[in-house]
């Protein structure tokens, strides 16, 4: 049987995938120690500098770590401070024997910690150290589309982080090899700082040394938005250029083949260790080693077998890498080249070098499309053409970077001169990205792909690969297009109402299968950059690049600061189109500074501003929204009291959105509902003012009689929301109560006569 290792690898991957996606829970988070001063001990396995709070900060990664019991801190300190240096073997033996006894009971699951240090003096690599600081647990995502820090770092073997760390003690024994590689990296990093300007230096450090902590955030986002973020990761291109360069040099000087190959493999291992040996580096290294070994023993190198072996090496160490974007991108691209490209070449119409390069780019983009959509929820179509320019130039960038390092090691001024062509190429990259970002259709907002879409996509590709020699060329490419169009299909979903978890604030998303997409409020008082980290990722997850309306109930910061950022993003990049911004139609006393700021930002973004008052209606498809409050021109300084109240009707389903409605405003809405009998018996109530005891009174609940109540409030918020009195009133009304602080994002779906409530953290309830 051909490629038995590939079959074995496929079976193993399928089994791991079923376990991970079928039966395992999310990575455990240790909240019990959050914000507590702790002392942690462990081995230093990586150290670098990162931008933290806009400041250059030293970061140490501890592996095989424990959070020490208070009674054991002095014990370990005494052991490490003995006058006689402890041999490495004795140190390992002691740690293995006593690790469990030293660890706090509530921190047993923590074996990897990131330490953000106060001082810049760092311990040696591989040494056992004690560090004191404030513990912070990585948090899970509470919204669809939000970055799950706990899951991401769990894959990398890190379960927590320490802020303002201070080195207490370190062992004399350490890894001389790892420390030497680190010092070489730091030396090369200093040379790059001398040769290049700050932004270019940060890019070259990422490309050549694997240091991404100092990357310019805006440049990183620009590369990602245009689909060339992969050039910042050390991959097979780097190892093949450097490794094959060494290999050819050793052959040129007539070094014996065995010595040549062993020395080349050793040098590439040193380079991989120096740059962090990430998944793409380890994959490339294993494949590079197999290529050289095949040459040494006179066997044929098989790309797919080498890829399978590399995947098994990584997954046997950490099966959760099947959820890691870097792993999936790296192996997806190689599998596309090894499996899909030969089939595409047999059915391609052109034969020139440029056409073949274009075909390779298309195939890699197609093969990695599910990964791209699965992690970023959108795809830049121009990236295929952009990579035709970027990837061939990468050889010159890398060679130029290596040349500038070599020149600077001899004469610093010569290094600066040698770096200038690389500066021009990086400038060219940035300008190309900016041009693509301004072109129409530069982003395809497909949203998060469903499992059936991914399976159907790969099913079509499987048929095309297996049957490619029997299919007409035109039919083959039609099949490829069909596979791509799978991700553009959206199944009918009825009405969707999602209360996004923005902490202490409000953000409600409405969509309906006829095409309506809108937001009601968007802000938070306890989450920084809520638009960037919660609202916009959620919209991307839903495949939304266009909003029919954004309704502001009132201009409190916890309802608008995310919308302000969204308007600024629209003005800056045009990423999200907004048809209209709706503000409460109130008198001048109510139009305070924040109100006028919204009008100003909307004007800058080219978004029309409209005003909602009693009786106004918004008809969007099968959804009818009726404004019940405020009275047009109502003049009051109490902005909570004039909160816009919207009544939604969708067939027999009704909902009431109340902002921070209180006092006189609430009493007025009660009267309207009492007068209009058709407005009673509300299916869904968005509880006003985050569950304050001063809102949503007994009389109001009696008139509305809601069946489902949604409350948006932050975890451990300083206001004590939702108040016990309010929860008791809702329970007496026999409401089903959902709170974002417990459930994460809460989504209500209405399909015909069926209403389903989905809690992002807990599952579905009918």
N, C-alpha and C positions, 0 to 999 in steps of 0.2 A: 504494500500500500504506500502511495506517495505521501510524503509529509505527515507521518504518523504523529509527530510532535505538535503539528498544527491542530490536528483533531483532538489530541489530549488537552491542549490549551483551550480550545473552544468549549469542550465539555466542562473544564474547570471554571472558566469565566461564566458560563451559563449557570452553573451551580452557585457560584458566589453571588451573581446578580440576583438570583431567586431568593437567596437568604437575606441579602441586604434590603431588597425592595419588598420582600414579602413578609418577613417576620421580625426584623430587628427594629428597635426603637431608636430615637435620636440619641446622640451622645449625651451622657449625663453631665449636668452642670452642678457644681458645688456652690450653692448660694449661701450656705451657712457661714462661710468665712468672708463674704463680700465686704470690702472696705475695712477689714480687720488688719491690724498690724501683725505680721507673721515673720517667722524665720524659716527659710527654706534651704535645703541642702541638696546638691546634686552635681553631676558631672557637666562641665562646660563643653557643649558639642558644636556651638556656633556663636560668633559674635560679630557685630557690625554696627554701623551708625544709621539711624533713621530720622526722618523728620517727624517729630511728635510735638503737637501743640506749636507748630511752626518753629520749632527749635531742634537743632541737631542733638540727638540723644543717643548715647551708647546703649545697645541692647544685647543682653546675654541670653542664650537659650540653654536651659538646663534639661538634661535627660536623666532617666533613672532617679528622679527627684522625690523628695518627701517634704511635707510641711511638718516641722518638728514640734513635738510636745514641749511645753514650756520647761518641764522638768528635765528634758533631755538636751536642751540647748547647751548648757554648761558642760555636759558629758562629752558631746561631740567637739566642742571648742577645746576642751582639755586634751582630747585625743589628737587633734590636729596641731596643737601648739606644743607638743612634746619637743624637747631639745633635739632629739635624734630624728633625722628625716625618715619618714615612713616609706619603705619600698612599695612600688606599685602593686606588687602581688599581695602584700599584706593589707594594703588599702582596699583592694577589691574583695579580699576574703572578709575583712571586717564589715564592709558595707553590705555584702550579701547576707551575712549572718545577723546583723543588727538592724537592718533597714526597717523591717516590720515593727520592731519594738520602739523605734524612734518616731514613727509616724503617728500623727493625730488620728483618732478614730474616724472623724467626719471627713478626712481628706485622703482616705485609702485609695480612691480612684484617680488621684492626681499623680502622674508620673512625669509630666513635662510642663515646664513653666517658662514663660518669656519674662525677662526682668529688664525693665526700663530703668537705667541707672542714673543716680544723681551725679556721680563723678565720672570722668572720662577714663580713669585708670582701670584697666580690665585685667582679670586673672588669665592665666595661661589656659590654652585649649586642652581638654581632657583631664583637667585637674578637678578635684572634689572641693567645692566651695560652700560657704554659708553666707546667705544674703538676707538682709532684713528690709522689709518694705510693706506697703499697703496692698493687700490682695484684691484682685478684681477678677470676677468670673466672666468668661466669655458668654455672651448671650445668644440664645436661639432666635431665629427670625420669628416674628409674630404676624407677618403679613406675607401673602403670596408675592414673590418677586424680590423680597428683601434679602440682603446678604446674611447668611446663617454663619456667624462667626464661630459659634461653638462647634458646629459640624465641620467647618473648614479646618480649624486648628486641631480638632480631634483626629482628623486624617493625618495631619502632620505630627501627631503625638504630643500635642500641647493642650492641656486642659484648663489652664488659667494663666494669668499674667500678674506681675508685681510692678507697682508704680513707685517711683522715688526710691529705688533700691540702693542699698548701701552694703558694700562688701565687708563682712565681719572677719572672715578667716578663709584661708585657702591652703590646700595641701602642697607640700613641696614637690610631690610626684605629679607629673603631667605628661601629655603626649608630645614628645619632641617633634614628631613628624607633623602632626596637625598644627602645632604652634609655628613651625617653620613655614608651612603653607600659608598660614594667616599673615605672618610678617612679610612674606613675599607679596601677598595680595595688597597689604597696606602700603608697601613701597611702590608697587605699580599704580595704586590708587593716587598716591601723592604725585607721581609723574604725570598722570592724566590731568590732575588739577592744575599742574603747571602748564601743560601743553594746550589745554582747551579752556574756553570760557565756561562758566558755572553750569549752564544748561547742557551744553555739548558734553562736558565732563561727566555729568550724571548719566547721560545716555550711553556713553562709551563704557562707563563702569558697569552698567547693566549688561551691555553686549559682550564685553570681554571678561569681566570678573564676577558676574552674577550678583552685583550689588544693586538692588532695586529700591533700597530704603530712602535714597536721596533724590529719586526721580521727581521732576517737576510735575505736579498733579495735572495741570491743564494740558501739558504736552502728552502725558500718558493717556488722558481722556480723548485727546485728538487722534492719537494712533489707534486707540481702541474703537472709536466711532467709525474709522475708515478701514478697519479690518487689517491693520498691519502691526498690531500689538505683538505679534509673534516674533518680530525682529529684535525685540528687547530681551528675549529669552535665549539662553545658551542652548543650542540644539545640535542636531547632526551636522549642520553646515559648518559650525565652529570646529567640531571634533574632526570632521573629514578634512577640512582645510589645514588645521594645525597638525593633526595626526598624520595625514598623508604627506604633508610637507616634511615632517620629521623622517617618515619612512623613506621617502624618495632621497632625502639628503644622506641618510645612512647607506642607502644602496649606491649613491653616487660616490661615496668615499670607500666603497667596496668592503663594507662591514659584513661579516658572515650573516647569512640569512636569519639563523636562529637568534643570534645576539641582537640583530637589527629589530626583529619583531618583538622580542621580550623587552628590549629597551623602549621601543615605541609604546608598547602597552603600559609599561611602568610610567612613562612620562605623561601619558593621557590620564592615567589614574591620579597622578599628582595634580594635573590640571582640574580634573573633576572634583577632587577633594578640596582644592583651593576655592572653587566656585560654588561649593555647596552640595554637589551631587544630587540635584533635583531630579524629578522624574524624567524630564526630557533629556537631561545629561546622562542619566543612568541607562536609559533606553538606547541612546546613541552610542554610549560606551560599550555596552554588551554587544550591539550589532557590529561595532568597529572591531572589537576583539575577535568575534566569530569570522569576520572577513579576513583578518590577518592570519588566524589559525588555519582557515581553509586554504589560504595561499601557502602556508608553511607545510601542510601535510598533503598538498596536491589535490584537494577536494573542491568541488564546485560550491560556491557561496550561494545560498538560497535566501532571498530577502524575507519571505514569509516565515520560514523556520527561525531565522534570527529574530524577527519581530516577536514571534510567539515565545521564544526563550526569554527575551527581555521582559515581556509582559509577565511571565510566570515568576521571574526573579523579583519583580516589584510586588506583585499581588500576594506571593507567599509571605512576604514580610508584612504587608499591610493590605488586606483585601478591600478596605474602604477606599482605596485609590480609584475604584470603579466609579466613585462619585466625585472625583477630582477633575476639574476642567483641564488642567495641564496634561494629565495622563491621557484623557480622552482625545484632546486635540492632537497630541503628539502621535499616538498610535492610530488615530483616525486618518491622519494625513498619510502615514506610511502605508496603511492598509489600502487607502485609495490609490496610491501609486503602484502598489504590488498587485492589486486585484482588479480595480476598475479601469486603470489606465491602459493595460494591454487590450482590454475589450474595446475601449474607446478608440485606441489607435487603429484597430482593425476596421473600424467603421468611420474613420475620419476622412474628409474630402481633400484636405490640404496636405502638403508634404514638405513645406519650407521649415526652416529652423524656428522662425518667429511663430508660425502656426502651431508647431509642436509645443513650444513653450507656453503658448496661450492655452492649448489643450491641457497641459499638465496643471496649470493654475485653475482651470475650470474643474477638473477632476478632484483636486484637493479641496476646493470650495464645496463641491457637491458632497464629497465624503464626510466633511466635517460640519455640514449645515445643521444636522440635528443637535450637535454639541453646541454650536454657536447659538441656536435658538433656545436650547435648553438652559443656557446660563445667562445669555444677554437679551433674549426674547426679540431680537431684531437683527437684521443682516444688511450690511452695506453692499449693494450690488456692484458699485464701481470698484470694490476691493479687488475683483478679479483682474481688471485692467491695471489698477494701481500696483498690484503685486508683480505684474509683468515688467514694470519699471524698477520697483523697489528691490526685488529679490536678486536680479542680476547685478545691481549696484552693491549689494551687500558684501560681495567678495572684495570689492575695492575698499569699502568701509572697514572691513576687518583687517585686510592687509595694511591699509593706511594706519589703522589704530596700532597694529603690532609694530609697524615701522616707526611711528612716532614714539612708542615706548622704547624701542631700541635706540633711537637717536637721542632721546632725552636722557637715557642712562649714561650716554657718553658726554653729550653737550646739551644743556637745557635749552638754549636758544635754537639749536638745530631741531629739537623735538617740537618746538612751537612752529617752526617753519614747515616741518613735515606734516603737522596736523592740519594745515590750512585746507588742502583738498578734501579732507574728511569733513571739515566744517562746512564747506560748500555743498557736499552731498547731503549732510543732515539738514542744512537750510533748504535744499531742494525737496527733501522728503516733506518737511513741514509745509512748504508752499503748495505742494501737490495735494496734501491732505486738506488744506484750506480751500483750494479750488474745488475738490470733490465735495466738500461739506456744503458748498454754496450751490451745487448743481441740483436741479429738480429730481426728486425720487432718490436722493442719496441714502435714504434709510427705508428698508422694508420692515414695517412693524407687523410681524406675523404673530407675536405673542408666544406664550409657552406652548410647545407642542404636546398634544395628548399622546398617551401610550399607543393608541390605535394608529395615529398618524406616523409615529416612528416605525412601528412594525410594518405598516403598509409601504412606507418609503423604502425600507431595506428589502422588503419582499419583491418590489418592482426591480430594484437594482440587482437582486439575486437572479431573477429571471433573465434580465438583460445580459448579465455576465455569463450565465450557463448556456444561454441560447444565442449568444452574439454572432457566432459563425453561421447561423441559419436564418438570421433576420436581415431583411433589407436595411441598408444604411439609414434611410429616412425613417423607417419604423423604429430603429434603435434610438435615434435622437428624439423622436416623439415620445418614446417611453421614458427617456430621461426628463423631458419636460413634464410629463404626467407625475413623475416622482416628486418633482419640485412643487407642482401645484397642489400636492396633497397637503402641504403646510398652509396653504391659503384657504382651505375649506373650513368653514365654521358651522357646526351643527346647530339647529334651532334651539335656543335656550330660554325662551320666554323672557320674563322680567328678572333682572338681577339687582339687588340692593346690597351693597357691601359697606359696612362701617369699618373703615380702615383703622387699625390700631396706631394712633399717633400719640399715645400717652395721654397727658392731660390736655386734651384739645378735642377738636371735632373734624372729621373728614368723611363724607358719605359719597359713594360712587353709585350712579344709576345707569343701567344700560337695558336696552330692550331689543329683541331680535329684528325689529324693523329698522334699527340703525341709530337710535338715540344713545348718546354718550354724554354724561354731565356729572359735575361735582357740586355738592352742597358743602360749602366751607372747606377749609384746609389749613390747619395750623396746630401748633402745640406750644405749651409753655415749659415743658421739661425735656423735650428732645431737640437737640441742636441739628440744624439743617434738615428739618423734617421733609422738605420737598425732595432733597437729594437722596436721602436714605430710606424713606418710606413711601411718599406719594408717587414720585416719578418711577421708581422701580415697579410699583404696583400697576401703574398705567401701562408700562412696557410689557409686563407680564400678561395683561389683558389684551395686548396688541392695539393699544389706543395711541394714536398720534394726532387725533382730532377730537376736540370736545365741542359739542353743540352749545353748551352753556356752562358757566360757572356762577353759581348763586352764592352770594355772601349774605348770611342772615344778619350779622352785625359786625362792626369793625374792631372787635377785641383781638389782641395779638394771637391768642390761642385758637382763633378761627381763621386768621388771614395770613399769618407770616409765611406759611407754605405756599399760599396762592400768590403772594408777592414775589417769592422766588421763582415760581412757575411762570409768571408774567415776564420777569427779567430773563429767564431762559428762552422764552418765546421771542423776546426782542433781540437777544444775542445770537441765537442759532436757528430760530424758526422750527425747533424740534417738535413743539406741540402747538398746533393751530387751535385757536379758540374763537368761536363765532361771536360770542357776546358775554360780557360780564354784567351780572344783575346785582344791583345794590338796593337796599331798602329805600322806598320813596318817602323820605321824612323831611321835616323842616330844617332850617339852617342851624339851629342849636344842636341838633343831632349829628350834623355833618362836621365832625371834628377832624383833627389832623390826620388820623389813620384813614378816614373815609376819603379825604382828598388825595392822600398818597396812593390809594387804590386807583382813583380816577387818573392820576398822573402816570402810573405804571402801565395802565391799560392803553393810554394814549401813545406811550412810547412803543408798545408792542403792536399797535395798530388794531387793538381789540375794541369794538364798539361798546359803550357803556349804556345800559338801559336800567330803568328803575321800576321796582315792583311795589305795588300797593294793593289794598283790599279790592278784590274782584278781578284782578288781572289773571289771565290764564296762559299757560304754556301747553300747547298740544304738540306732542312728539310721538308720531306713530300711534300706537294703541294706548299711550300713556297720557293722562290728563293731569296737569298740575294746576291747582287753584290757590291763589294767595288769599289767606284769611286775615293777615295782619302784616304790617301796620296800616292804619287808615292813611290814605294818601295825604302827604303834607303834615302828618302828625308831628308836632314840635315838642320834643323833650330832650333833656340832656342824659337821661337814663338809657344808655344804649342797650342794656339787656332787655329793658321793657319793650323796646320797639323791634326786637328780633323778628325777622321774617318767619312766618308760619306758612308752610306749604302743605296742602292736602293732595295726596296722590290717589288716583283711581285707575285701576287696571282690571277690567271685568268686575268680578265680585271682590277683588282684593283692594283694600284701602290702606293708606299709611299717612301718618302725620309727622312732619318734621318741624321741630319747635325751637331750634337754636338754643339760646339761654333765656327763654321766655320766663318772666317772673311778674308778680304783683299785678299792676293795672293791666298790663298786656295779657296776662293769663286770664284774668277775669273777663276781659273783652272777648277773647276767643271762646271762653265758656258760653257766653251769651249768644255768639254767632252759631256755635254748634247746637245749642239748645233750640235756637230759632229755626235752623236748617236741619230738620230731622234726618235728612239723607246723609249727613256728615257723621252721624253717631255710629257706634259699633265699629271702631277702628280695628283693623287686623294687626297693624304694626304701629307702635309708637316709639319715636326717638325721644327718649326721656330728656327733658330740658336741663340745662346747666349742669351736665355731668353727674346728675343724681343728687343735687343739692336739696336739703330739707325744705328750703324756701320756695321750691317750684314743684309742679306736678302735684297739686293738692288733691284732697279727697273729692271735692266737688268736680274738679277737672277730670279725674279718673272716672267718676260716676257718669259724666256726660259722654266721654269718649269710649269707655268700656273696652280698652285694648286687650288683645289676646297675647301679643308678643311685645316685650319691652326691651329696647336696646339702650345700653348705657356706655358712653365713651368716657373713660377716666384713666388716669395714670396709676401705675403700681406704686404703692406707698406714697401717694401724693400728700402734700402738706395740708390740704383742705379737708381730708377725711372723706372725700367723695368715693362712692355714693354713701350718703348718710343712712344710718340705721332706720330713722323714721320714714324715709322715702321707700326703702326696701320693704318695710312692713306694710306700707300703703299698697304697694304693688302686689305683695303676696295676698293681702286681703281681697284684692281685685282678681286673684287667681291668674295672674300673668305669668307667662314663661319669660324669665329674666335672663338676659345675656349681657355680660360685661367684658369689655375689651381687656381689662386688666387681668382677667382669668382665662378668657377664650382666645385672645389675640383677635385678628380680624374676624368679624361675624358676617356671613353672607346669607341672605335670604333669597331663595329662588322660587319663582312662581311659574309653574307650567300647567296651563289649563286650570283645574281645580285643586291642584296639589301644591302645597307650600312646604318647602324644605329649608331648614336652618343648618348651616354648616359652620362649625367652630374650627378655626384654623389649627388650634392646638389640641382639639379633642375629637373631632369627627363630625358626623352628620346626625341630625335629629329631625324627625318628621312630625 
